[in-house]
């Protein structure tokens, strides 16, 4: 994947549901449906560990800080 959509994650620390929804919205906005489905499958397979979800998510989106 060459150009990753930007994702601004501003949920509470360790809030895996907020993280997943943020990434899914970024992939939707970028019209990356194939990647979104792949991402959801990988997240479901990895379980609900926040650290592994961050690692998986960073393969699909570029996290940016809030200014």
C-alpha positions in Angstrom: 0.0 0.0 0.0 1.7 3.2 -1.1 -0.4 6.0 0.1 -2.0 5.5 3.5 -4.9 7.7 4.5 -4.3 10.0 7.4 -6.1 9.2 10.7 -6.4 11.5 13.7 -6.9 9.3 16.7 -8.1 11.3 19.7 -9.8 8.7 21.8 -8.8 7.8 25.3 -5.6 5.7 25.7 -6.3 2.0 25.3 -9.7 2.5 23.8 -9.6 -0.1 21.1 -13.1 0.5 19.8 -12.4 4.2 19.2 -9.2 3.2 17.4 -10.9 0.7 15.2 -13.7 3.1 14.3 -11.2 5.9 13.5 -9.2 3.6 11.1 -12.4 2.4 9.4 -13.6 5.9 8.9 -10.3 6.9 7.4 -10.3 3.9 5.0 -14.0 4.7 4.1 -13.1 8.3 3.4 -10.2 7.2 1.2 -12.6 4.8 -0.6 -10.3 1.8 0.3 -13.0 -0.8 0.7 -10.8 -3.8 0.0 -8.3 -2.6 2.6 -11.1 -1.9 5.1 -12.3 -5.5 4.9 -8.8 -6.9 5.2 -8.2 -4.6 8.2 -11.4 -5.7 9.9 -10.5 -9.4 9.4 -6.9 -8.9 10.8 -8.2 -7.0 13.8 -10.8 -9.7 14.6 -8.1 -12.4 14.2 -5.6 -10.6 16.5 -8.1 -10.2 19.4 -8.7 -7.1 21.5 -5.2 -6.2 22.6 -4.7 -2.4 22.1 -0.9 -2.7 21.3 -1.4 -5.2 18.6 -4.3 -3.2 17.2 -2.1 -0.1 17.0 0.5 -2.1 15.1 -2.0 -3.5 12.7 -3.7 -0.2 12.2 -0.4 1.6 11.4 -0.1 -0.8 8.4 -3.2 0.8 7.0 -3.2 4.4 8.0 -0.8 7.2 8.9 -1.6 8.5 12.4 -1.3 12.3 12.7 -1.4 14.5 15.8 -4.1 17.0 16.6 -2.8 20.6 16.2 
